[in-house]
Amino acid sequence: MPVPGSGLAKGLAVTLRTMTRRSVTAHYPDAAPQLPPRSRGVIGLFEENCTVCMLCARECPDWCIYIDSHKETMPAAAPGGRERSRNVLDRFAIDFALCMYCGICIDVCPFDALFWSPEFEYAETDIRELTHERDKLREWMWTVPEPPPLDPAAEEPKEIGAARKTADKLAARQAESAPEGPTAPEGPTAPGGPAGAEQAPDHAPEAREQAPEQTQEPRRPGGEQEGDS
């Protein structure tokens, strides 16, 4: 049979133990919480990268992304070319009352227009106000943290590797089509070669200038000796 008042004594003992410990309560919103680096708050939109391909809206399992656009005709890039049409974004909205934060829209975006933002303070008193337009999504874009540095031992992305190979090929073509001016000093060393033929007129004046000096120097001693004798 329990002793009368034992439960009260145990409760007071717990109270006394906790009174001497430091409080671990986070004083939110006065103190901002320390969020994990990959926390999922809201989705930010980088509007300049959006091409209105509609992949994010089609792949969204909740159908909470709304996109409107129109087409504009672009002039020809070169004379004689044909005009091209492109999609212009009019509306990009996400209903966060339906969003389940799966991240499929971010994964399928081929142009990196959607990013995870750690921003989580977007509560509203009306559920209809949880549909945020592109202006608000763009503001959240600036809260997106920088990506972590790549592993030095990781493989190079395919896009960067392809771009580097293309740049190397262009550099090699430019080097082949460049004039042979930098290789001109090698011309005299190649007898009968085209480079030597091109460089011959450049060295001919120097040869003509040096020729009289070489013919006069042996004659001066002979002339002076003849005059002295």
C-alpha positions in Angstrom: 0.0 0.0 0.0 1.6 3.3 -1.0 2.4 5.8 1.7 0.1 8.7 1.7 1.8 11.8 0.1 4.5 9.8 -1.7 3.3 10.9 -5.1 3.4 14.6 -4.0 6.9 14.1 -2.6 8.1 12.6 -5.9 6.6 15.5 -7.8 8.2 18.1 -5.6 11.6 16.3 -6.0 11.3 16.5 -9.8 10.5 20.2 -9.4 13.5 20.8 -7.2 15.8 19.1 -9.6 14.6 21.0 -12.6 14.8 24.4 -10.7 18.5 24.1 -10.4 19.1 23.4 -14.1 19.5 25.8 -16.9 16.4 26.3 -19.1 16.7 25.0 -22.6 13.6 26.7 -23.9 14.1 28.6 -27.2 12.8 32.1 -26.8 11.2 32.3 -30.2 10.7 34.7 -32.0 13.2 36.8 -30.0 15.9 34.2 -30.7 16.1 32.8 -34.2 16.4 29.0 -34.3 19.4 27.2 -35.7 18.1 25.4 -38.7 19.8 22.4 -40.4 21.7 23.4 -43.6 19.3 21.4 -45.8 16.0 22.4 -44.1 13.0 22.6 -46.3 11.0 25.8 -45.7 9.4 27.2 -48.8 10.3 27.2 -52.5 12.0 30.2 -54.0 11.7 31.1 -57.7 14.6 32.4 -59.8 12.4 34.0 -62.5 15.2 34.7 -65.0 15.9 30.9 -65.4 12.2 30.0 -65.9 11.4 29.1 -69.5 7.7 28.2 -68.9 8.3 24.6 -69.8 5.5 23.5 -67.4 7.5 20.5 -66.2 7.1 21.5 -62.5 3.3 22.0 -62.8 2.8 18.7 -64.7 5.0 16.6 -62.3 3.5 18.1 -59.1 1.4 15.3 -57.4 -0.8 17.9 -55.6 -1.3 20.2 -58.6 -0.5 23.2 -56.4 1.6 25.1 -59.0 -0.2 27.6 -61.2 1.6 29.1 -64.3 0.3 31.5 -66.9 2.3 32.8 -69.9 2.0 34.3 -73.3 4.1 34.1 -76.5 6.1 36.9 -78.0 7.8 37.1 -81.4 11.5 37.8 -81.3 13.2 39.5 -84.2 15.7 37.6 -86.3 19.2 37.4 -84.8 20.9 37.8 -88.2 19.8 39.5 -91.4 17.8 37.1 -93.5 17.0 34.8 -90.5 13.5 33.9 -89.4 11.7 35.2 -86.4 11.3 33.1 -83.3 8.7 33.0 -80.6 9.3 32.5 -76.9 7.2 32.1 -73.8 7.0 35.0 -71.4 6.0 34.2 -67.8 2.9 36.1 -66.6 2.1 34.2 -63.4 3.9 31.7 -61.2 2.2 30.8 -57.9 2.4 28.0 -55.4 -0.4 27.0 -53.0 1.4 26.1 -49.9 -1.9 24.9 -48.3 -1.7 22.0 -50.8 2.1 21.6 -51.1 3.5 18.5 -49.3 7.1 19.6 -49.7 8.2 16.6 -51.8 10.6 18.6 -53.9 9.7 17.0 -57.2 9.3 20.4 -58.8 12.8 21.4 -57.8 14.3 18.1 -59.1 12.6 18.1 -62.5 13.3 21.7 -63.3 15.9 21.6 -66.1 17.0 25.2 -65.8 17.5 25.6 -62.0 14.6 28.0 -61.5 13.3 26.5 -58.2 15.3 26.2 -55.0 14.6 25.3 -51.4 14.6 28.2 -49.0 14.9 27.7 -45.2 12.3 30.5 -44.7 9.4 29.1 -42.6 7.7 32.2 -41.2 4.9 32.5 -43.7 1.8 31.5 -41.6 -1.5 33.2 -42.5 -4.8 33.6 -40.7 -6.7 32.7 -43.8 -5.9 29.6 -45.8 -6.7 31.3 -49.0 -3.7 33.6 -48.4 -1.2 30.7 -48.5 -1.2 30.9 -52.4 2.0 33.0 -52.9 2.7 34.7 -56.2 6.0 35.0 -58.0 6.9 38.3 -56.3 6.9 36.6 -52.9 8.6 33.6 -54.3 11.4 35.8 -55.7 11.9 37.4 -52.3 12.4 34.0 -50.8 15.0 33.2 -53.4 17.5 35.6 -51.7 17.3 33.5 -48.5 18.5 30.4 -50.3 21.9 29.4 -48.8 24.9 28.8 -51.1 25.5 25.2 -52.2 28.2 23.3 -50.3 31.6 23.0 -52.0 32.2 20.1 -54.3 34.2 17.1 -53.2 37.7 17.4 -54.8 37.6 13.7 -55.7 34.1 14.0 -57.3 33.7 13.7 -61.0 33.3 16.8 -63.1 29.7 17.6 -64.2 28.9 16.5 -67.7 27.8 20.1 -68.7 31.1 21.6 -67.6 33.1 18.8 -69.2 31.3 19.2 -72.5 31.8 23.0 -72.4 35.5 22.6 -71.7 35.9 20.2 -74.6 34.2 22.7 -76.9 36.4 25.5 -75.7 39.5 23.4 -76.3 38.4 22.6 -79.8 37.8 26.2 -80.6 41.2 27.2 -79.2 42.9 24.6 -81.3 41.1 25.8 -84.4 42.1 29.4 -83.7 45.7 28.3 -83.2 45.8 26.5 -86.5 44.2 29.4 -88.4 46.4 32.0 -86.8 49.1 33.7 -88.9 52.6 32.4 -88.9 54.0 35.7 -87.4 55.0 34.2 -84.0 56.8 31.4 -85.7 58.9 33.7 -87.9 62.2 33.3 -86.0 62.2 29.7 -87.0 62.2 30.6 -90.7 66.0 31.1 -91.2 66.7 27.7 -89.7 64.7 25.9 -92.3 66.7 26.0 -95.5 64.6 26.3 -98.6 61.4 26.5 -96.6 58.6 29.0 -97.1 59.3 30.6 -93.7 62.9 31.2 -94.7 61.8 32.7 -98.0 59.5 35.1 -96.2 62.2 36.1 -93.7 64.9 36.6 -96.3 63.8 40.2 -97.3 63.8 41.1 -93.6 67.4 40.0 -93.0 68.7 41.2 -96.4 69.1 44.9 -95.3 71.0 43.9 -92.2 73.3 41.8 -94.4 73.8 44.7 -96.8 74.6 47.0 -93.9 77.1 44.6 -92.4 78.8 43.8 -95.7 80.6 47.2 -96.2 81.8 47.1 -92.6 83.3 43.7 -93.1 85.0 44.7 -96.4 86.3 48.0 -95.0 87.8 46.7 -91.8 90.5 44.6 -93.6 91.2 47.5 -96.0 91.8 50.2 -93.4 95.0 48.6 -92.0 96.3 48.1 -95.5 95.5 51.7 -96.6 97.2 53.1 -93.5 100.3 51.0 -94.1 100.5 52.1 -97.7 100.1 55.8 -96.6 102.8 55.4 -93.9 105.2 53.7 -96.3 
